[in-house]
Amino acid sequence: MATSNTVARCPHCDAVPPESEVADGWCGSCDKQLPSSFQQRAKRNRPHGEPPPAKKPRGPLLLAGAAAVQCGVAAAVFFALRGG
């Protein structure tokens, strides 16, 4: 069982991922997904006074989704008005 002195290492490449990568669930060294058990263990081992890492902004993905919806709505309106 891991203790608070244990450093959480990636099970795939043995690197020590920063908390932001642990929160995202991916190791930046080997680009492999970290198991949920690894994320839970790293969360338990975080010092109590330290806040959880900020989540990565999802701006580009959100904008792409909104643009796709707008294009679909515009196409539907165009074909509805055109009569086709």
N, CA, C and O atoms as CSV, one atom per row, in Angstrom:
chain,resi,resn,atom,element,x,y,z
A,1,MET,N,N,0.850,-1.186,0.000
A,1,MET,CA,C,0.000,0.000,0.000
A,1,MET,C,C,0.887,1.239,0.000
A,1,MET,O,O,1.910,1.277,0.684
A,2,ALA,N,N,0.498,2.239,-0.760
A,2,ALA,CA,C,1.294,3.458,-0.876
A,2,ALA,C,C,1.132,4.309,0.376
A,2,ALA,O,O,0.051,4.388,0.960
A,3,THR,N,N,2.222,4.938,0.769
A,3,THR,CA,C,2.172,5.863,1.900
A,3,THR,C,C,2.271,7.272,1.370
A,3,THR,O,O,2.452,7.481,0.170
A,4,SER,N,N,2.152,8.248,2.268
A,4,SER,CA,C,2.202,9.633,1.826
A,4,SER,C,C,3.589,10.029,1.333
A,4,SER,O,O,3.727,11.034,0.636
A,5,ASN,N,N,4.627,9.253,1.685
A,5,ASN,CA,C,5.982,9.547,1.218
A,5,ASN,C,C,6.267,8.927,-0.137
A,5,ASN,O,O,7.288,9.240,-0.750
A,6,THR,N,N,5.398,8.059,-0.619
A,6,THR,CA,C,5.606,7.376,-1.877
A,6,THR,C,C,5.303,8.306,-3.036
A,6,THR,O,O,4.283,8.994,-3.052
A,7,VAL,N,N,6.212,8.313,-4.010
A,7,VAL,CA,C,5.999,9.106,-5.213
A,7,VAL,C,C,5.233,8.249,-6.210
A,7,VAL,O,O,5.624,7.114,-6.482
A,8,ALA,N,N,4.152,8.781,-6.752
A,8,ALA,CA,C,3.354,8.044,-7.730
A,8,ALA,C,C,4.064,8.067,-9.076
A,8,ALA,O,O,4.317,9.134,-9.635
A,9,ARG,N,N,4.382,6.885,-9.591
A,9,ARG,CA,C,5.068,6.751,-10.880
A,9,ARG,C,C,4.128,6.118,-11.895
A,9,ARG,O,O,3.277,5.298,-11.549
A,10,CYS,N,N,4.296,6.510,-13.147
A,10,CYS,CA,C,3.494,5.944,-14.227
A,10,CYS,C,C,3.760,4.438,-14.297
A,10,CYS,O,O,4.918,4.020,-14.315
A,11,PRO,N,N,2.707,3.621,-14.336
A,11,PRO,CA,C,2.918,2.177,-14.397
A,11,PRO,C,C,3.464,1.704,-15.747
A,11,PRO,O,O,3.917,0.566,-15.866
A,12,HIS,N,N,3.425,2.564,-16.757
A,12,HIS,CA,C,3.882,2.189,-18.089
A,12,HIS,C,C,5.352,2.540,-18.329
A,12,HIS,O,O,6.095,1.737,-18.893
A,13,CYS,N,N,5.777,3.743,-17.902
A,13,CYS,CA,C,7.137,4.205,-18.231
A,13,CYS,C,C,7.960,4.573,-16.992
A,13,CYS,O,O,9.127,4.945,-17.122
A,14,ASP,N,N,7.380,4.476,-15.807
A,14,ASP,CA,C,8.054,4.754,-14.541
A,14,ASP,C,C,8.387,6.235,-14.330
A,14,ASP,O,O,9.173,6.571,-13.444
A,15,ALA,N,N,7.799,7.112,-15.133
A,15,ALA,CA,C,8.000,8.557,-14.960
A,15,ALA,C,C,7.119,9.048,-13.806
A,15,ALA,O,O,6.173,8.369,-13.408
A,16,VAL,N,N,7.435,10.222,-13.279
A,16,VAL,CA,C,6.630,10.837,-12.225
A,16,VAL,C,C,5.809,11.956,-12.877
A,16,VAL,O,O,6.317,13.061,-13.066
A,17,PRO,N,N,4.545,11.678,-13.220
A,17,PRO,CA,C,3.740,12.709,-13.885
A,17,PRO,C,C,3.321,13.794,-12.911
A,17,PRO,O,O,3.034,13.503,-11.750
A,18,PRO,N,N,3.281,15.061,-13.369
A,18,PRO,CA,C,2.794,16.134,-12.495
A,18,PRO,C,C,1.298,15.965,-12.230
A,18,PRO,O,O,0.609,15.220,-12.926
A,19,GLU,N,N,0.821,16.666,-11.221
A,19,GLU,CA,C,-0.583,16.522,-10.823
A,19,GLU,C,C,-1.557,16.871,-11.945
A,19,GLU,O,O,-2.636,16.283,-12.028
A,20,SER,N,N,-1.193,17.816,-12.807
A,20,SER,CA,C,-2.104,18.172,-13.896
A,20,SER,C,C,-2.313,16.997,-14.841
A,20,SER,O,O,-3.425,16.784,-15.326
A,21,GLU,N,N,-1.245,16.221,-15.112
A,21,GLU,CA,C,-1.380,15.053,-15.980
A,21,GLU,C,C,-2.159,13.947,-15.278
A,21,GLU,O,O,-2.949,13.245,-15.910
A,22,VAL,N,N,-1.942,13.790,-13.984
A,22,VAL,CA,C,-2.687,12.793,-13.219
A,22,VAL,C,C,-4.170,13.131,-13.255
A,22,VAL,O,O,-5.008,12.243,-13.415
A,23,ALA,N,N,-4.499,14.418,-13.104
A,23,ALA,CA,C,-5.901,14.845,-13.130
A,23,ALA,C,C,-6.525,14.592,-14.495
A,23,ALA,O,O,-7.699,14.234,-14.586
A,24,ASP,N,N,-5.731,14.780,-15.574
A,24,ASP,CA,C,-6.233,14.534,-16.923
A,24,ASP,C,C,-6.330,13.049,-17.234
A,24,ASP,O,O,-7.096,12.635,-18.104
A,25,GLY,N,N,-5.535,12.240,-16.505
A,25,GLY,CA,C,-5.573,10.801,-16.722
A,25,GLY,C,C,-4.612,10.298,-17.772
A,25,GLY,O,O,-4.724,9.151,-18.206
A,26,TRP,N,N,-3.664,11.128,-18.195
A,26,TRP,CA,C,-2.705,10.727,-19.229
A,26,TRP,C,C,-1.296,11.070,-18.780
A,26,TRP,O,O,-1.073,12.118,-18.172
A,27,CYS,N,N,-0.346,10.198,-19.072
A,27,CYS,CA,C,1.064,10.440,-18.781
A,27,CYS,C,C,1.664,11.204,-19.954
A,27,CYS,O,O,1.551,10.769,-21.100
A,28,GLY,N,N,2.290,12.321,-19.683
A,28,GLY,CA,C,2.898,13.121,-20.743
A,28,GLY,C,C,4.184,12.516,-21.279
A,28,GLY,O,O,4.602,12.849,-22.388
A,29,SER,N,N,4.818,11.636,-20.518
A,29,SER,CA,C,6.077,11.030,-20.964
A,29,SER,C,C,5.858,9.937,-21.998
A,29,SER,O,O,6.581,9.869,-22.992
A,30,CYS,N,N,4.862,9.078,-21.772
A,30,CYS,CA,C,4.643,7.959,-22.695
A,30,CYS,C,C,3.324,8.074,-23.453
A,30,CYS,O,O,3.029,7.229,-24.299
A,31,ASP,N,N,2.529,9.096,-23.169
A,31,ASP,CA,C,1.230,9.331,-23.823
A,31,ASP,C,C,0.269,8.157,-23.679
A,31,ASP,O,O,-0.506,7.860,-24.588
A,32,LYS,N,N,0.329,7.497,-22.532
A,32,LYS,CA,C,-0.605,6.406,-22.263
A,32,LYS,C,C,-1.542,6.823,-21.148
A,32,LYS,O,O,-1.203,7.657,-20.308
A,33,GLN,N,N,-2.732,6.226,-21.154
A,33,GLN,CA,C,-3.732,6.565,-20.145
A,33,GLN,C,C,-3.340,5.959,-18.798
A,33,GLN,O,O,-2.918,4.806,-18.707
A,34,LEU,N,N,-3.494,6.768,-17.771
A,34,LEU,CA,C,-3.210,6.307,-16.416
A,34,LEU,C,C,-4.440,5.586,-15.870
A,34,LEU,O,O,-5.556,6.079,-16.036
A,35,PRO,N,N,-4.268,4.445,-15.233
A,35,PRO,CA,C,-5.420,3.729,-14.675
A,35,PRO,C,C,-6.119,4.549,-13.599
A,35,PRO,O,O,-5.496,5.372,-12.928
A,36,SER,N,N,-7.405,4.319,-13.443
A,36,SER,CA,C,-8.158,5.077,-12.431
A,36,SER,C,C,-7.629,4.785,-11.030
A,36,SER,O,O,-7.674,5.655,-10.160
A,37,SER,N,N,-7.126,3.562,-10.800
A,37,SER,CA,C,-6.561,3.248,-9.485
A,37,SER,C,C,-5.322,4.112,-9.208
A,37,SER,O,O,-5.080,4.503,-8.066
A,38,PHE,N,N,-4.544,4.408,-10.250
A,38,PHE,CA,C,-3.369,5.274,-10.114
A,38,PHE,C,C,-3.816,6.683,-9.743
A,38,PHE,O,O,-3.221,7.315,-8.871
A,39,GLN,N,N,-4.858,7.174,-10.399
A,39,GLN,CA,C,-5.361,8.514,-10.113
A,39,GLN,C,C,-5.878,8.600,-8.677
A,39,GLN,O,O,-5.632,9.590,-7.988
A,40,GLN,N,N,-6.586,7.578,-8.227
A,40,GLN,CA,C,-7.112,7.587,-6.863
A,40,GLN,C,C,-5.981,7.540,-5.842
A,40,GLN,O,O,-6.032,8.230,-4.824
A,41,ARG,N,N,-4.955,6.724,-6.115
A,41,ARG,CA,C,-3.829,6.625,-5.192
A,41,ARG,C,C,-3.072,7.948,-5.132
A,41,ARG,O,O,-2.680,8.390,-4.051
A,42,ALA,N,N,-2.861,8.587,-6.294
A,42,ALA,CA,C,-2.164,9.873,-6.319
A,42,ALA,C,C,-2.973,10.939,-5.579
A,42,ALA,O,O,-2.406,11.805,-4.914
A,43,LYS,N,N,-4.299,10.870,-5.698
A,43,LYS,CA,C,-5.156,11.831,-5.005
A,43,LYS,C,C,-5.064,11.639,-3.488
A,43,LYS,O,O,-5.019,12.611,-2.733
A,44,ARG,N,N,-5.036,10.388,-3.055
A,44,ARG,CA,C,-4.915,10.108,-1.618
A,44,ARG,C,C,-3.568,10.564,-1.073
A,44,ARG,O,O,-3.484,10.991,0.079
A,45,ASN,N,N,-2.510,10.481,-1.882
A,45,ASN,CA,C,-1.157,10.812,-1.425
A,45,ASN,C,C,-0.861,12.308,-1.487
A,45,ASN,O,O,0.194,12.745,-1.028
A,46,ARG,N,N,-1.781,13.101,-2.052
A,46,ARG,CA,C,-1.564,14.547,-2.133
A,46,ARG,C,C,-1.605,15.129,-0.726
A,46,ARG,O,O,-2.451,14.736,0.077
A,47,PRO,N,N,-0.707,16.056,-0.417
A,47,PRO,CA,C,-0.750,16.683,0.910
A,47,PRO,C,C,-2.114,17.320,1.168
A,47,PRO,O,O,-2.746,17.852,0.255
A,48,HIS,N,N,-2.558,17.259,2.427
A,48,HIS,CA,C,-3.915,17.696,2.768
A,48,HIS,C,C,-4.159,19.176,2.530
A,48,HIS,O,O,-5.281,19.557,2.199
A,49,GLY,N,N,-3.152,20.021,2.687
A,49,GLY,CA,C,-3.343,21.449,2.508
A,49,GLY,C,C,-3.324,21.897,1.056
A,49,GLY,O,O,-3.638,23.048,0.752
A,50,GLU,N,N,-2.959,20.995,0.167
A,50,GLU,CA,C,-2.817,21.359,-1.245
A,50,GLU,C,C,-4.144,21.164,-1.979
A,50,GLU,O,O,-4.734,20.087,-1.887
A,51,PRO,N,N,-4.627,22.173,-2.703
A,51,PRO,CA,C,-5.892,22.023,-3.418
A,51,PRO,C,C,-5.710,21.111,-4.632
A,51,PRO,O,O,-4.592,20.953,-5.121
A,52,PRO,N,N,-6.790,20.514,-5.118
A,52,PRO,CA,C,-6.672,19.673,-6.310
A,52,PRO,C,C,-6.256,20.520,-7.508
A,52,PRO,O,O,-6.565,21.711,-7.554
A,53,PRO,N,N,-5.566,19.932,-8.470
A,53,PRO,CA,C,-5.130,20.709,-9.630
A,53,PRO,C,C,-6.320,21.186,-10.458
A,53,PRO,O,O,-7.363,20.534,-10.504
A,54,ALA,N,N,-6.147,22.319,-11.101
A,54,ALA,CA,C,-7.208,22.871,-11.941
A,54,ALA,C,C,-7.402,21.982,-13.163
A,54,ALA,O,O,-6.443,21.431,-13.705
A,55,LYS,N,N,-8.634,21.852,-13.580
A,55,LYS,CA,C,-8.923,21.040,-14.763
A,55,LYS,C,C,-8.500,21.800,-16.017
A,55,LYS,O,O,-8.520,23.030,-16.062
A,56,LYS,N,N,-8.125,21.043,-17.012
A,56,LYS,CA,C,-7.703,21.613,-18.277
A,56,LYS,C,C,-8.915,22.250,-18.970
A,56,LYS,O,O,-9.987,21.647,-19.006
A,57,PRO,N,N,-8.760,23.448,-19.515
A,57,PRO,CA,C,-9.895,24.064,-20.209
A,57,PRO,C,C,-10.269,23.263,-21.460
A,57,PRO,O,O,-9.395,22.762,-22.167
A,58,ARG,N,N,-11.519,23.152,-21.715
A,58,ARG,CA,C,-12.013,22.387,-22.861
A,58,ARG,C,C,-12.471,23.327,-23.988
A,58,ARG,O,O,-13.329,22.955,-24.788
A,59,GLY,N,N,-11.910,24.532,-24.054
A,59,GLY,CA,C,-12.331,25.541,-25.010
A,59,GLY,C,C,-12.351,25.104,-26.460
A,59,GLY,O,O,-13.394,25.219,-27.105
A,60,PRO,N,N,-11.231,24.599,-27.017
A,60,PRO,CA,C,-11.233,24.243,-28.440
A,60,PRO,C,C,-12.272,23.182,-28.787
A,60,PRO,O,O,-12.922,23.273,-29.828
A,61,LEU,N,N,-12.434,22.183,-27.936
A,61,LEU,CA,C,-13.409,21.133,-28.195
A,61,LEU,C,C,-14.824,21.688,-28.124
A,61,LEU,O,O,-15.676,21.341,-28.943
A,62,LEU,N,N,-15.072,22.546,-27.149
A,62,LEU,CA,C,-16.395,23.142,-26.999
A,62,LEU,C,C,-16.727,24.031,-28.202
A,62,LEU,O,O,-17.845,23.998,-28.715
A,63,LEU,N,N,-15.758,24.818,-28.644
A,63,LEU,CA,C,-15.990,25.679,-29.808
A,63,LEU,C,C,-16.246,24.871,-31.070
A,63,LEU,O,O,-17.102,25.240,-31.874
A,64,ALA,N,N,-15.521,23.778,-31.258
A,64,ALA,CA,C,-15.724,22.937,-32.440
A,64,ALA,C,C,-17.124,22.330,-32.423
A,64,ALA,O,O,-17.787,22.265,-33.458
A,65,GLY,N,N,-17.572,21.889,-31.255
A,65,GLY,CA,C,-18.917,21.324,-31.142
A,65,GLY,C,C,-19.991,22.364,-31.414
A,65,GLY,O,O,-20.975,22.084,-32.099
A,66,ALA,N,N,-19.801,23.566,-30.878
A,66,ALA,CA,C,-20.772,24.637,-31.109
A,66,ALA,C,C,-20.815,25.027,-32.579
A,66,ALA,O,O,-21.890,25.285,-33.121
A,67,ALA,N,N,-19.652,25.074,-33.230
A,67,ALA,CA,C,-19.604,25.413,-34.659
A,67,ALA,C,C,-20.314,24.348,-35.482
A,67,ALA,O,O,-21.015,24.680,-36.437
A,68,ALA,N,N,-20.147,23.074,-35.134
A,68,ALA,CA,C,-20.805,21.995,-35.869
A,68,ALA,C,C,-22.325,22.088,-35.723
A,68,ALA,O,O,-23.056,21.895,-36.694
A,69,VAL,N,N,-22.798,22.383,-34.517
A,69,VAL,CA,C,-24.240,22.527,-34.296
A,69,VAL,C,C,-24.778,23.711,-35.084
A,69,VAL,O,O,-25.843,23.614,-35.695
A,70,GLN,N,N,-24.060,24.825,-35.080
A,70,GLN,CA,C,-24.515,26.006,-35.823
A,70,GLN,C,C,-24.572,25.731,-37.318
A,70,GLN,O,O,-25.503,26.174,-37.989
A,71,CYS,N,N,-23.595,25.009,-37.848
A,71,CYS,CA,C,-23.605,24.667,-39.278
A,71,CYS,C,C,-24.794,23.774,-39.606
A,71,CYS,O,O,-25.435,23.940,-40.644
A,72,GLY,N,N,-25.086,22.828,-38.720
A,72,GLY,CA,C,-26.238,21.951,-38.945
A,72,GLY,C,C,-27.544,22.711,-38.928
A,72,GLY,O,O,-28.414,22.466,-39.764
A,73,VAL,N,N,-27.696,23.630,-37.989
A,73,VAL,CA,C,-28.912,24.439,-37.912
A,73,VAL,C,C,-29.028,25.339,-39.137
A,73,VAL,O,O,-30.112,25.484,-39.701
A,74,ALA,N,N,-27.924,25.937,-39.548
A,74,ALA,CA,C,-27.940,26.806,-40.732
A,74,ALA,C,C,-28.322,26.013,-41.978
A,74,ALA,O,O,-29.092,26.501,-42.805
A,75,ALA,N,N,-27.797,24.808,-42.123
A,75,ALA,CA,C,-28.143,23.970,-43.275
A,75,ALA,C,C,-29.621,23.590,-43.247
A,75,ALA,O,O,-30.278,23.596,-44.289
A,76,ALA,N,N,-30.150,23.261,-42.075
A,76,ALA,CA,C,-31.564,22.896,-41.966
A,76,ALA,C,C,-32.453,24.078,-42.328
A,76,ALA,O,O,-33.447,23.907,-43.035
A,77,VAL,N,N,-32.112,25.276,-41.853
A,77,VAL,CA,C,-32.895,26.464,-42.179
A,77,VAL,C,C,-32.802,26.766,-43.665
A,77,VAL,O,O,-33.807,27.105,-44.290
A,78,PHE,N,N,-31.611,26.649,-44.238
A,78,PHE,CA,C,-31.417,26.914,-45.661
A,78,PHE,C,C,-32.299,26.002,-46.507
A,78,PHE,O,O,-32.995,26.464,-47.411
A,79,PHE,N,N,-32.266,24.687,-46.206
A,79,PHE,CA,C,-33.053,23.743,-47.004
A,79,PHE,C,C,-34.540,23.894,-46.734
A,79,PHE,O,O,-35.347,23.653,-47.631
A,80,ALA,N,N,-34.930,24.287,-45.520
A,80,ALA,CA,C,-36.348,24.497,-45.223
A,80,ALA,C,C,-36.886,25.708,-45.986
A,80,ALA,O,O,-38.005,25.672,-46.498
A,81,LEU,N,N,-36.100,26.770,-46.063
A,81,LEU,CA,C,-36.534,27.966,-46.781
A,81,LEU,C,C,-36.476,27.761,-48.292
A,81,LEU,O,O,-37.276,28.333,-49.033
A,82,ARG,N,N,-35.545,26.960,-48.737
A,82,ARG,CA,C,-35.370,26.709,-50.173
A,82,ARG,C,C,-36.455,25.774,-50.691
A,82,ARG,O,O,-36.783,25.777,-51.878
A,83,GLY,N,N,-37.002,24.980,-49.791
A,83,GLY,CA,C,-38.076,24.066,-50.200
A,83,GLY,C,C,-37.528,22.736,-50.690
A,83,GLY,O,O,-38.181,22.061,-51.486
A,84,GLY,N,N,-36.356,22.346,-50.238
A,84,GLY,CA,C,-35.746,21.116,-50.733
A,84,GLY,C,C,-35.493,20.225,-49.641
A,84,GLY,O,O,-34.979,19.125,-49.848
